[in-house]
Amino acid sequence: MTDLRVAQNCPGSPALAELQWRIAVVIPSYKVTRHVLSVIAAIGPEVWRIYVIDDKCPEGSGALVAEHCKDPRVSVVYHETNQGVGGAVMTGYRSAIEEGAEVIVKIDGDGQMDPALIPSFVGPIATGEADYTKGNRFFNLERIREMPSLRLFGNAALSFMTKLSSGYWDLFDPTNGYTAIHADVARQLPLAKISRRYFFETDILFRLNTIRAVVVDVPMDARYADEVSNLNISRIAGEFLMKNVRNFFKRIFYNYYLRDLSVASIELPLGLLLLAFGMSFGGIHWLRSVQAGVAASAGTVMLSALPTLMGLQLLLAFLNYDIGSVPRRPIHRQFLRR
């Protein structure tokens, strides 16, 4: 077991507290042979195990690491078939849990994520303030100018969709892949059901919300050099939209009808019903009045406007309740190993 010294400027950590944790790092590897060795070399001594998951890499990332990396902490796991970045991360989670890791950090092997930030991601979990931490490249508004425009726009759109589907309204940059999770929380996730491809970062947030886990943003800078991203925003936008819509309805059903009932459980369907009635009634009578050339009566207008306004008010009340229901109490065991 190694020492993790959490610096004073680490978000959510006490000043210079010494904590002992078994920290594992998972690195999904697919077409990252140019950077993966330097990423591993930059991982500090606070890390206990490093799992490199060769996701049937055509460039032989796993073999490269096994041949050239002499770090005794490194274990290479090979996939016989390509499972996607999500599948690789879940394999890493399972390996880390089986060997007794307490916190599992996921970083990419393409050099975009600074391994020196690992203590910043572990800190909020170690101090009992979070169950899961994730990077936020939008925290420093000046530095995000370095992010390519297309990627910036795509991430902003995906961020909004993810807020709706996951219920974590206070998070930004939800598709950021620099994450850390408490092993006890990872054990509660249905690892076999989490999306295997690029949607997995968003899908895992949805799964975390269903178990009421606390998620915290960790500010980080965006780093873009000569690496080539395997993520094509235009290609996956439609897929992400459909899966976010699916997760949104599942989350609403789980949280507001299956597991619990509240005033919001009434506000949502009643608001939708009134809004649909008001808009449908008003639209039909407006069309009839245009065709007949006769202005609609005041009663007709009010019968359309009132349900519409009441429906909107109820939906806003539901949204306010949902935003206020973001999990605040970590579910993992809160303790410090001194």
Residue frames as qw, qx, qy, qz and C-alpha x, y, z in Angstrom:
[[0.000, 0.889, 0.457, 0.000, 0.00, 0.00, 0.00],
 [0.474, 0.249, 0.017, 0.845, 1.40, 3.39, -0.95],
 [0.120, -0.574, -0.368, 0.722, 1.09, 6.87, 0.49],
 [0.236, 0.672, 0.443, 0.545, -0.96, 9.47, -1.30],
 [0.252, -0.380, -0.275, 0.847, -0.05, 12.98, -0.21],
 [0.165, 0.775, 0.559, 0.244, -2.98, 15.26, -0.99],
 [0.333, 0.125, -0.062, 0.933, -1.81, 18.82, -1.53],
 [0.046, 0.451, 0.479, -0.752, -3.59, 21.81, -0.04],
 [0.311, 0.364, -0.220, -0.850, -4.74, 23.06, -3.43],
 [0.111, -0.103, -0.945, -0.289, -6.38, 19.76, -4.25],
 [0.492, -0.284, -0.172, -0.805, -10.18, 20.29, -4.47],
 [0.828, -0.343, -0.210, -0.392, -12.02, 18.76, -1.52],
 [0.818, -0.013, -0.466, 0.338, -8.93, 17.66, 0.41],
 [0.517, -0.840, -0.063, 0.155, -7.56, 18.66, 3.80],
 [0.173, 0.900, -0.397, 0.055, -4.27, 20.52, 4.00],
 [0.276, 0.567, -0.766, 0.126, -1.35, 18.16, 3.53],
 [0.801, -0.248, 0.401, -0.369, -3.21, 15.15, 4.92],
 [0.108, 0.386, -0.895, -0.195, -1.46, 11.83, 4.43],
 [0.836, 0.079, 0.219, -0.497, -3.84, 9.16, 3.24],
 [0.188, -0.298, 0.911, 0.214, -3.07, 5.55, 2.42],
 [0.760, 0.372, 0.227, -0.483, -5.11, 4.11, -0.42],
 [0.536, -0.019, 0.749, 0.389, -4.70, 1.38, -2.98],
 [0.392, 0.691, -0.018, -0.607, -5.06, 3.44, -6.15],
 [0.617, 0.138, 0.688, 0.355, -5.38, 1.68, -9.47],
 [0.236, 0.581, -0.228, -0.745, -5.13, 3.35, -12.88],
 [0.678, 0.354, 0.640, 0.069, -6.95, 1.94, -15.91],
 [0.073, 0.570, -0.390, -0.720, -5.66, 2.88, -19.38],
 [0.778, 0.441, 0.436, -0.099, -7.80, 1.68, -22.31],
 [0.234, -0.533, 0.549, 0.600, -5.44, 1.25, -25.25],
 [0.653, 0.519, 0.538, 0.122, -6.47, 1.47, -28.86],
 [0.530, 0.656, 0.152, 0.516, -4.20, 3.15, -31.43],
 [0.284, -0.951, 0.087, -0.086, -2.19, 4.96, -28.74],
 [0.905, -0.042, -0.037, 0.422, 1.25, 3.47, -29.34],
 [0.394, 0.623, -0.082, 0.671, 2.77, 6.94, -29.87],
 [0.200, -0.660, 0.220, -0.690, 1.90, 8.12, -26.37],
 [0.833, -0.444, -0.252, -0.213, 1.04, 5.24, -24.03],
 [0.781, -0.040, -0.360, 0.508, 4.59, 4.62, -22.77],
 [0.186, 0.337, -0.215, 0.898, 5.10, 8.27, -21.88],
 [0.564, -0.526, -0.137, -0.622, 1.72, 8.33, -20.12],
 [0.887, -0.322, -0.322, 0.080, 2.70, 5.35, -17.97],
 [0.619, 0.140, -0.302, 0.712, 6.09, 6.88, -17.22],
 [0.053, -0.461, 0.094, -0.881, 4.42, 10.05, -15.94],
 [0.702, -0.540, -0.347, -0.310, 2.25, 8.20, -13.38],
 [0.091, -0.691, 0.514, -0.500, 3.53, 8.96, -9.90],
 [0.274, 0.159, -0.907, 0.278, 4.42, 6.63, -7.02],
 [0.449, -0.040, 0.460, -0.765, 1.07, 7.22, -5.31],
 [0.800, 0.177, -0.251, -0.515, -0.45, 4.70, -7.72],
 [0.644, -0.321, 0.673, -0.171, -0.54, 1.05, -6.62],
 [0.597, 0.159, 0.749, 0.240, -1.49, -0.76, -9.86],
 [0.287, 0.515, -0.287, -0.755, -1.69, 0.19, -13.55],
 [0.630, 0.261, 0.731, 0.001, -3.92, -1.79, -15.92],
 [0.176, 0.426, -0.471, -0.752, -3.34, -1.38, -19.64],
 [0.669, 0.323, 0.626, -0.239, -6.28, -2.82, -21.56],
 [0.032, -0.256, 0.680, 0.687, -5.35, -3.73, -25.14],
 [0.605, 0.404, 0.428, -0.537, -8.76, -3.52, -26.82],
 [0.757, 0.344, 0.497, 0.249, -7.73, -5.65, -29.81],
 [0.021, 0.863, -0.168, -0.477, -5.49, -2.77, -30.88],
 [0.840, 0.528, 0.067, 0.104, -4.35, -3.12, -34.51],
 [0.278, 0.821, -0.408, 0.286, -1.09, -1.40, -33.57],
 [0.800, -0.075, -0.525, 0.282, -0.34, -3.84, -30.74],
 [0.191, -0.779, 0.220, -0.555, -0.48, -1.38, -27.83],
 [0.840, -0.498, 0.142, -0.163, -0.44, -4.15, -25.25],
 [0.924, 0.107, -0.008, 0.367, 2.56, -5.92, -26.75],
 [0.342, 0.696, -0.164, 0.610, 4.41, -2.61, -26.94],
 [0.441, -0.731, 0.252, -0.456, 3.84, -1.96, -23.24],
 [0.952, -0.285, 0.113, -0.008, 4.69, -5.52, -22.24],
 [0.840, 0.297, -0.047, 0.452, 7.96, -5.37, -24.18],
 [0.375, 0.540, -0.142, 0.740, 9.21, -1.89, -23.33],
 [0.393, -0.699, 0.126, -0.584, 7.67, -1.00, -19.97],
 [0.541, 0.107, -0.753, 0.359, 9.52, -2.38, -16.94],
 [0.345, -0.381, 0.323, -0.795, 7.28, -0.78, -14.31],
 [0.117, -0.041, -0.979, 0.164, 6.30, -3.64, -11.92],
 [0.340, 0.299, 0.503, -0.736, 2.93, -1.99, -11.26],
 [0.484, 0.354, -0.336, -0.726, 1.81, -2.52, -14.86],
 [0.508, 0.124, 0.851, -0.037, -0.45, -5.37, -15.91],
 [0.286, 0.243, -0.496, -0.783, -1.50, -5.79, -19.53],
 [0.542, 0.274, 0.733, -0.306, -4.92, -7.27, -20.25],
 [0.044, 0.151, -0.675, -0.721, -5.79, -8.33, -23.79],
 [0.656, 0.343, 0.344, -0.578, -9.23, -8.41, -25.41],
 [0.489, 0.067, 0.798, 0.345, -9.76, -11.08, -28.03],
 [0.225, 0.645, 0.569, 0.458, -12.31, -8.85, -29.77],
 [0.102, 0.223, -0.083, 0.966, -12.67, -5.08, -29.79],
 [0.209, -0.595, -0.753, 0.187, -15.18, -4.01, -27.14],
 [0.008, 0.838, 0.192, 0.511, -14.87, -0.24, -27.38],
 [0.160, 0.478, -0.466, 0.727, -13.47, 2.16, -24.82],
 [0.636, -0.423, 0.176, -0.621, -16.33, 1.46, -22.40],
 [0.976, -0.063, -0.199, -0.067, -15.75, -2.27, -22.56],
 [0.625, 0.356, -0.449, 0.531, -12.04, -1.75, -21.95],
 [0.156, -0.506, 0.389, -0.754, -12.69, 0.42, -18.91],
 [0.830, -0.321, 0.052, -0.452, -15.14, -2.10, -17.44],
 [0.908, 0.114, -0.346, 0.208, -12.50, -4.81, -17.85],
 [0.331, 0.437, -0.450, 0.705, -10.07, -2.57, -15.99],
 [0.508, -0.479, 0.212, -0.684, -12.62, -1.96, -13.24],
 [0.956, -0.180, -0.137, -0.188, -13.15, -5.69, -12.76],
 [0.765, 0.248, -0.405, 0.435, -9.41, -6.37, -12.64],
 [0.071, 0.490, -0.396, 0.773, -8.80, -3.59, -10.13],
 [0.688, -0.415, 0.113, -0.585, -11.69, -4.66, -7.89],
 [0.963, -0.043, -0.266, -0.010, -10.57, -8.30, -7.92],
 [0.667, 0.235, -0.405, 0.580, -7.09, -7.32, -6.77],
 [0.478, -0.593, -0.486, 0.428, -8.35, -5.10, -3.95],
 [0.224, 0.286, 0.072, 0.929, -8.09, -1.57, -5.30],
 [0.080, -0.568, -0.604, 0.553, -9.91, 1.09, -3.29],
 [0.280, 0.775, 0.054, -0.565, -9.99, 3.91, -5.84],
 [0.654, 0.226, 0.580, 0.430, -9.90, 3.38, -9.60],
 [0.090, 0.722, -0.124, -0.674, -8.71, 6.16, -11.88],
 [0.711, 0.438, 0.492, 0.244, -9.28, 6.06, -15.63],
 [0.018, 0.755, -0.254, -0.604, -7.04, 8.00, -17.97],
 [0.813, 0.574, 0.052, -0.086, -6.55, 7.75, -21.71],
 [0.783, -0.241, 0.322, 0.475, -3.34, 6.62, -23.33],
 [0.540, 0.667, 0.282, 0.429, -3.20, 9.40, -25.93],
 [0.483, 0.015, -0.159, 0.861, -1.46, 11.99, -23.77],
 [0.138, -0.635, -0.281, -0.706, -4.43, 14.36, -23.40],
 [0.652, -0.706, -0.169, -0.219, -4.73, 13.71, -19.64],
 [0.173, 0.673, -0.563, 0.448, -1.98, 14.75, -17.23],
 [0.746, -0.227, -0.614, 0.120, -1.19, 11.90, -14.78],
 [0.257, 0.142, -0.472, 0.832, 0.06, 14.52, -12.30],
 [0.437, -0.294, -0.007, -0.850, -3.61, 15.35, -11.63],
 [0.595, -0.186, -0.778, -0.077, -4.37, 11.91, -10.19],
 [0.252, -0.206, -0.668, 0.669, -4.19, 13.16, -6.55],
 [0.259, 0.060, 0.049, -0.963, -6.71, 15.89, -7.44],
 [0.628, -0.093, -0.525, -0.567, -9.17, 13.26, -8.65],
 [0.586, -0.176, -0.767, 0.194, -8.61, 10.92, -5.70],
 [0.096, 0.136, -0.459, 0.873, -8.73, 13.68, -3.07],
 [0.527, -0.179, 0.026, -0.830, -12.53, 14.28, -2.94],
 [0.832, -0.111, -0.492, -0.229, -13.11, 10.51, -2.77],
 [0.571, 0.069, -0.645, 0.502, -10.48, 9.97, -0.07],
 [0.024, -0.096, 0.430, -0.897, -11.94, 12.72, 2.11],
 [0.101, 0.413, 0.870, -0.250, -15.48, 11.33, 1.82],
 [0.230, 0.487, 0.090, -0.838, -16.87, 14.17, -0.30],
 [0.608, 0.428, -0.336, -0.578, -17.53, 12.22, -3.50],
 [0.854, -0.003, 0.517, -0.053, -18.09, 8.74, -4.86],
 [0.697, 0.396, 0.415, 0.431, -16.98, 9.61, -8.39],
 [0.090, -0.768, 0.097, 0.627, -14.91, 12.47, -9.79],
 [0.667, 0.496, 0.433, 0.348, -14.55, 13.60, -13.37],
 [0.392, -0.155, 0.151, 0.894, -12.57, 16.23, -15.23],
 [0.227, 0.870, 0.404, -0.169, -14.01, 19.57, -16.28],
 [0.546, 0.092, 0.277, 0.786, -12.17, 21.29, -19.15],
 [0.037, 0.738, 0.388, 0.551, -14.66, 24.18, -19.15],
 [0.498, -0.704, -0.346, 0.370, -13.73, 25.49, -15.69],
 [0.316, -0.510, 0.166, 0.782, -11.07, 27.90, -16.97],
 [0.525, 0.757, 0.343, -0.184, -12.84, 29.94, -19.64],
 [0.119, 0.844, -0.403, -0.334, -9.60, 31.37, -20.97],
 [0.286, -0.388, 0.848, 0.218, -7.95, 27.98, -21.54],
 [0.642, 0.348, 0.675, -0.105, -10.88, 26.42, -23.37],
 [0.428, 0.795, -0.158, -0.400, -9.98, 28.60, -26.35],
 [0.080, -0.508, 0.823, 0.243, -7.31, 25.99, -27.00],
 [0.555, 0.188, 0.802, -0.119, -10.02, 23.39, -27.62],
 [0.088, 0.084, 0.690, 0.714, -10.84, 22.86, -31.33],
 [0.387, 0.038, 0.036, -0.920, -14.07, 24.69, -32.24],
 [0.668, -0.054, -0.580, -0.464, -15.90, 21.61, -33.51],
 [0.515, -0.121, -0.792, 0.306, -14.99, 19.63, -30.41],
 [0.013, 0.052, 0.448, -0.893, -16.04, 22.55, -28.18],
 [0.541, -0.008, -0.159, -0.826, -19.46, 22.83, -29.82],
 [0.681, -0.053, -0.697, -0.221, -19.98, 19.07, -29.77],
 [0.378, -0.093, -0.756, 0.526, -19.07, 18.78, -26.10],
 [0.214, 0.013, 0.275, -0.937, -21.39, 21.68, -25.19],
 [0.664, -0.035, -0.347, -0.661, -24.33, 20.00, -26.93],
 [0.670, -0.061, -0.738, 0.052, -23.54, 16.62, -25.39],
 [0.151, 0.044, -0.625, 0.764, -23.19, 18.26, -21.98],
 [0.461, -0.046, 0.110, -0.879, -26.73, 19.61, -22.10],
 [0.766, -0.026, -0.504, -0.399, -28.18, 16.28, -23.22],
 [0.555, 0.027, -0.760, 0.338, -26.31, 14.49, -20.44],
 [0.131, -0.113, 0.473, -0.864, -27.63, 16.85, -17.77],
 [0.684, -0.046, -0.104, -0.721, -31.16, 15.88, -18.79],
 [0.826, 0.044, -0.531, -0.182, -30.52, 12.15, -18.96],
 [0.559, 0.088, -0.684, 0.460, -28.26, 11.74, -15.91],
 [0.477, -0.793, -0.367, -0.099, -29.81, 14.23, -13.48],
 [0.607, -0.397, -0.089, 0.683, -26.42, 15.73, -12.56],
 [0.243, 0.909, 0.286, 0.181, -27.35, 19.32, -13.38],
 [0.278, -0.927, 0.192, 0.166, -24.32, 20.86, -11.68],
 [0.704, -0.234, 0.496, 0.451, -21.77, 19.04, -13.86],
 [0.431, 0.792, -0.217, -0.375, -20.06, 20.31, -16.98],
 [0.318, 0.582, -0.726, -0.178, -18.09, 18.45, -19.63],
 [0.823, -0.197, 0.420, -0.328, -19.75, 15.10, -18.82],
 [0.924, 0.372, -0.087, 0.010, -18.03, 13.35, -21.73],
 [0.064, 0.775, -0.600, 0.187, -14.62, 13.99, -20.17],
 [0.907, 0.019, -0.420, -0.040, -12.91, 10.63, -19.76],
 [0.299, 0.350, -0.647, 0.608, -10.58, 11.56, -16.88],
 [0.685, -0.501, -0.156, -0.506, -12.41, 9.97, -13.94],
 [0.159, 0.244, -0.862, 0.414, -11.97, 8.29, -10.57],
 [0.718, -0.354, -0.290, -0.525, -14.40, 6.08, -8.67],
 [0.431, -0.436, 0.685, -0.395, -14.50, 4.47, -5.25],
 [0.218, 0.139, -0.946, -0.197, -14.28, 0.70, -5.66],
 [0.191, 0.280, 0.829, -0.444, -17.27, 0.15, -3.35],
 [0.461, 0.547, 0.127, -0.687, -19.37, 2.27, -5.71],
 [0.347, 0.420, -0.690, -0.476, -18.02, 0.52, -8.79],
 [0.049, 0.010, 0.994, -0.099, -19.13, -2.81, -7.27],
 [0.351, 0.455, 0.619, -0.535, -22.72, -1.57, -7.21],
 [0.394, 0.532, -0.269, -0.700, -22.77, -0.64, -10.89],
 [0.874, 0.256, 0.405, -0.087, -24.15, -3.11, -13.47],
 [0.214, -0.593, 0.548, 0.550, -20.83, -3.25, -15.33],
 [0.390, 0.138, 0.840, 0.352, -22.19, -5.66, -17.92],
 [0.270, 0.763, 0.588, -0.003, -24.98, -3.22, -18.88],
 [0.101, -0.799, 0.080, 0.587, -22.90, -0.05, -19.24],
 [0.654, 0.744, -0.018, -0.132, -22.44, 1.09, -22.84],
 [0.860, -0.125, 0.254, 0.424, -19.37, -0.38, -24.48],
 [0.536, 0.514, 0.209, 0.636, -18.57, 2.46, -26.87],
 [0.249, 0.286, -0.154, 0.912, -18.05, 6.21, -26.48],
 [0.457, -0.597, -0.251, -0.609, -21.41, 6.67, -24.77],
 [0.696, -0.276, -0.610, 0.260, -20.08, 4.93, -21.67],
 [0.236, 0.051, -0.371, 0.897, -19.03, 8.16, -19.87],
 [0.416, -0.213, -0.078, -0.881, -22.58, 9.45, -20.16],
 [0.751, -0.227, -0.550, -0.287, -24.15, 6.08, -19.42],
 [0.560, -0.107, -0.651, 0.500, -22.12, 5.62, -16.25],
 [0.080, -0.120, 0.272, -0.952, -23.40, 8.99, -14.96],
 [0.653, -0.216, -0.296, -0.663, -26.96, 7.75, -15.49],
 [0.766, -0.161, -0.618, 0.076, -26.14, 4.53, -13.62],
 [0.337, 0.041, -0.534, 0.774, -24.51, 6.49, -10.80],
 [0.329, -0.220, 0.066, -0.916, -27.61, 8.64, -10.39],
 [0.748, -0.244, -0.458, -0.414, -29.83, 5.59, -10.03],
 [0.731, -0.260, -0.537, 0.331, -27.78, 4.52, -6.98],
 [0.267, -0.950, -0.121, -0.107, -27.64, 8.15, -5.70],
 [0.758, -0.134, -0.029, 0.638, -23.85, 8.47, -5.93],
 [0.079, -0.930, -0.015, 0.359, -22.22, 11.87, -5.47],
 [0.724, 0.376, 0.226, 0.532, -20.28, 13.12, -8.49],
 [0.235, -0.861, 0.014, 0.450, -17.84, 16.04, -8.30],
 [0.613, 0.760, -0.026, 0.215, -16.12, 18.01, -11.06],
 [0.653, -0.493, 0.156, 0.553, -12.34, 18.44, -10.96],
 [0.324, 0.907, -0.101, -0.248, -11.02, 21.44, -12.94],
 [0.707, -0.180, 0.483, 0.483, -8.39, 20.56, -15.51],
 [0.177, 0.654, -0.317, -0.664, -6.88, 22.13, -18.61],
 [0.869, 0.446, 0.188, -0.100, -7.56, 20.84, -22.09],
 [0.311, -0.587, 0.611, 0.432, -4.41, 19.52, -23.74],
 [0.816, 0.519, 0.244, -0.073, -4.30, 18.96, -27.49],
 [0.280, -0.605, 0.568, 0.483, -1.12, 18.17, -29.34],
 [0.307, 0.373, -0.679, -0.552, -0.57, 15.84, -32.31],
 [0.295, 0.085, 0.937, -0.164, -2.84, 13.05, -31.13],
 [0.357, -0.073, -0.566, -0.740, -5.72, 11.94, -33.32],
 [0.503, -0.018, 0.572, -0.648, -9.06, 11.41, -31.61],
 [0.021, 0.113, 0.958, 0.262, -11.05, 8.28, -32.48],
 [0.163, 0.581, 0.670, -0.432, -14.27, 10.14, -31.60],
 [0.070, 0.226, 0.489, 0.840, -16.22, 11.61, -34.53],
 [0.200, 0.266, 0.488, -0.807, -18.81, 14.00, -33.06],
 [0.508, 0.245, -0.252, -0.786, -20.91, 14.23, -36.23],
 [0.479, 0.078, -0.839, -0.247, -21.05, 10.44, -36.53],
 [0.309, -0.225, -0.865, 0.326, -22.17, 9.74, -32.98],
 [0.196, -0.068, 0.195, -0.959, -24.47, 12.76, -32.40],
 [0.664, -0.140, -0.359, -0.641, -27.63, 10.90, -33.42],
 [0.682, -0.114, -0.711, 0.129, -26.71, 7.83, -31.41],
 [0.228, -0.020, -0.559, 0.797, -26.00, 9.94, -28.32],
 [0.383, -0.132, -0.007, -0.914, -29.30, 11.79, -28.71],
 [0.745, -0.172, -0.494, -0.413, -31.35, 8.60, -28.83],
 [0.640, -0.117, -0.674, 0.349, -29.52, 6.99, -25.91],
 [0.063, 0.063, -0.406, 0.909, -29.82, 10.14, -23.81],
 [0.561, -0.183, -0.166, -0.790, -33.57, 10.26, -24.46],
 [0.769, -0.156, -0.612, -0.099, -33.84, 6.60, -23.43],
 [0.481, -0.058, -0.616, 0.621, -31.85, 7.18, -20.23],
 [0.178, -0.200, 0.163, -0.950, -33.90, 10.29, -19.41],
 [0.711, -0.244, -0.270, -0.602, -37.18, 8.37, -19.41],
 [0.763, -0.111, -0.612, 0.177, -35.63, 5.48, -17.51],
 [0.283, 0.092, -0.501, 0.813, -34.25, 7.84, -14.86],
 [0.400, -0.236, 0.041, -0.885, -37.58, 9.60, -14.43],
 [0.805, -0.213, -0.428, -0.351, -39.39, 6.28, -14.07],
 [0.677, -0.037, -0.611, 0.409, -36.84, 4.86, -11.60],
 [0.242, 0.067, -0.425, 0.870, -36.51, 7.99, -9.42],
 [0.301, -0.066, 0.121, -0.944, -40.04, 9.38, -9.44],
 [0.769, -0.062, -0.191, -0.607, -42.34, 6.38, -9.79],
 [0.825, 0.030, -0.564, 0.027, -40.60, 3.08, -9.09],
 [0.542, 0.021, -0.581, 0.606, -38.39, 3.99, -6.12],
 [0.118, -0.340, -0.450, 0.817, -40.12, 7.05, -4.71],
 [0.059, 0.730, 0.572, 0.371, -43.15, 9.28, -5.07],
 [0.249, -0.354, -0.231, 0.871, -43.15, 13.03, -4.52],
 [0.307, 0.741, 0.272, -0.532, -44.97, 16.16, -5.62],
 [0.096, 0.549, -0.568, -0.605, -42.76, 16.12, -8.71],
 [0.210, 0.086, 0.956, 0.185, -44.28, 12.75, -9.65],
 [0.269, 0.698, 0.630, -0.206, -47.60, 14.59, -10.08],
 [0.067, 0.781, -0.096, -0.614, -46.22, 17.81, -11.56],
 [0.145, -0.324, 0.732, 0.581, -44.61, 16.10, -14.55],
 [0.162, 0.323, 0.881, 0.305, -47.57, 14.14, -16.01],
 [0.093, 0.793, 0.524, -0.296, -50.10, 16.83, -15.11],
 [0.048, -0.710, 0.211, 0.670, -47.93, 19.53, -16.64],
 [0.137, -0.135, 0.794, 0.577, -47.45, 17.52, -19.84],
 [0.150, 0.519, 0.839, 0.066, -51.17, 16.80, -20.06],
 [0.065, 0.841, 0.316, -0.434, -52.22, 20.43, -19.59],
 [0.088, -0.586, 0.423, 0.685, -49.57, 21.69, -21.99],
 [0.164, 0.062, 0.869, 0.463, -50.56, 19.16, -24.66],
 [0.136, 0.672, 0.724, -0.077, -54.26, 19.97, -24.25],
 [0.004, 0.819, 0.118, -0.561, -53.76, 23.73, -24.32],
 [0.079, -0.476, 0.557, 0.676, -51.53, 23.69, -27.38],
 [0.157, 0.204, 0.902, 0.346, -53.66, 21.17, -29.25],
 [0.112, 0.740, 0.628, -0.212, -56.94, 22.95, -28.47],
 [0.001, 0.790, -0.048, -0.612, -55.47, 26.33, -29.35],
 [0.158, -0.304, 0.698, 0.629, -53.86, 25.07, -32.54],
 [0.192, 0.396, 0.871, 0.218, -57.05, 23.43, -33.81],
 [0.090, 0.836, 0.484, -0.242, -59.21, 26.49, -33.13],
 [0.103, -0.681, 0.264, 0.676, -56.61, 28.86, -34.55],
 [0.185, -0.054, 0.800, 0.568, -56.55, 26.84, -37.76],
 [0.136, 0.605, 0.781, 0.069, -60.36, 26.85, -37.93],
 [0.001, 0.847, 0.236, -0.475, -60.53, 30.60, -37.36],
 [0.142, -0.483, 0.499, 0.705, -57.98, 31.23, -40.12],
 [0.158, 0.184, 0.866, 0.437, -59.91, 29.06, -42.56],
 [0.034, 0.728, 0.684, -0.018, -63.22, 30.69, -41.66],
 [0.228, 0.465, 0.078, 0.852, -61.79, 34.23, -41.52],
 [0.492, -0.748, -0.208, -0.394, -63.40, 34.77, -38.11],
 [0.077, 0.556, -0.620, 0.549, -61.48, 35.74, -34.96],
 [0.520, -0.224, -0.806, 0.171, -61.58, 33.23, -32.13],
 [0.445, -0.789, -0.228, -0.358, -63.71, 34.20, -29.12],
 [0.108, -0.700, 0.521, -0.477, -62.13, 35.34, -25.86],
 [0.831, -0.309, 0.345, -0.307, -63.37, 32.18, -24.16],
 [0.947, 0.298, -0.055, 0.106, -61.64, 29.99, -26.74],
 [0.394, 0.690, -0.414, 0.444, -58.38, 31.88, -26.32],
 [0.395, -0.598, 0.503, -0.483, -58.52, 31.60, -22.54],
 [0.949, -0.110, 0.215, -0.202, -59.39, 27.91, -22.69],
 [0.846, 0.412, -0.180, 0.287, -56.22, 27.41, -24.69],
 [0.219, 0.716, -0.391, 0.536, -53.94, 29.83, -22.84],
 [0.582, -0.608, 0.335, -0.424, -54.73, 28.81, -19.26],
 [0.981, -0.127, 0.145, 0.031, -53.89, 25.09, -19.59],
 [0.719, 0.528, -0.175, 0.416, -50.78, 25.98, -21.58],
 [0.002, -0.738, 0.374, -0.562, -49.53, 28.41, -18.93],
 [0.756, -0.482, 0.309, -0.318, -50.42, 26.06, -16.07],
 [0.983, 0.127, 0.004, 0.136, -48.68, 23.18, -17.85],
 [0.515, 0.624, -0.294, 0.509, -45.53, 25.24, -18.35],
 [0.313, -0.702, 0.374, -0.519, -45.57, 26.30, -14.70],
 [0.914, -0.292, 0.225, -0.167, -45.90, 22.71, -13.51],
 [0.894, 0.322, -0.094, 0.297, -43.08, 21.56, -15.80],
 [0.229, 0.711, -0.356, 0.561, -40.83, 24.35, -14.51],
 [0.612, -0.584, 0.340, -0.410, -41.70, 23.30, -10.96],
 [0.995, -0.030, 0.087, 0.045, -40.73, 19.72, -11.81],
 [0.670, 0.549, -0.219, 0.449, -37.48, 20.89, -13.37],
 [0.137, -0.742, 0.375, -0.539, -36.69, 22.93, -10.27],
 [0.839, -0.398, 0.280, -0.241, -37.35, 19.89, -8.07],
 [0.956, 0.221, -0.017, 0.194, -35.18, 17.68, -10.30],
 [0.417, 0.679, -0.318, 0.515, -32.29, 20.13, -10.24],
 [0.361, -0.661, 0.406, -0.517, -32.54, 20.34, -6.46],
 [0.943, -0.215, 0.169, -0.190, -32.46, 16.54, -6.17],
 [0.593, 0.579, -0.532, 0.174, -28.85, 16.10, -7.29],
 [0.863, -0.336, -0.331, 0.182, -27.26, 13.56, -4.86],
 [0.012, -0.858, 0.306, -0.412, -25.29, 15.27, -2.07],
 [0.645, -0.555, 0.482, -0.210, -24.47, 12.47, 0.39],
 [0.333, 0.477, -0.797, -0.161, -21.73, 10.02, -0.70],
 [0.915, -0.153, -0.087, -0.364, -22.78, 6.41, -0.53],
 [0.751, 0.240, -0.552, 0.272, -19.38, 4.79, -0.03],
 [0.706, -0.552, -0.320, 0.308, -17.89, 4.18, 3.39],
 [0.117, 0.906, -0.132, 0.385, -16.54, 7.47, 4.68],
 [0.783, -0.569, 0.075, 0.242, -13.22, 6.90, 6.38],
 [0.291, 0.854, -0.422, 0.086, -9.59, 8.01, 6.21],
 [0.943, -0.112, -0.140, 0.282, -6.70, 5.62, 6.48],
 [0.076, -0.950, 0.268, -0.138, -4.05, 7.48, 8.47]]
